[in-house]
Amino acid sequence: MAETKKWWFNHVTGEVEYGPQSLGMHRDGPFESEAEAARAPEIARERAAAWEADEEA
């Protein structure tokens, strides 16, 4: 079975990658689209804020 490539965000370079091209500790993902991967820092901030709100509740 062929593996479907996904999109990743490299948080060291700030660039989007198609398929895992860098070390796992340097990237976030996988994401379904390039646009979603480009939003990775924003998505991480949103998730962190939601987790913080849950902990405070």
Secondary structure, DSSP 8 states (H G I E B T S, - for coil): ------EEEETTTTEEEES--S-GGGEEEEESSHHHHHTHHHHHHHHHHHHHHHHH-
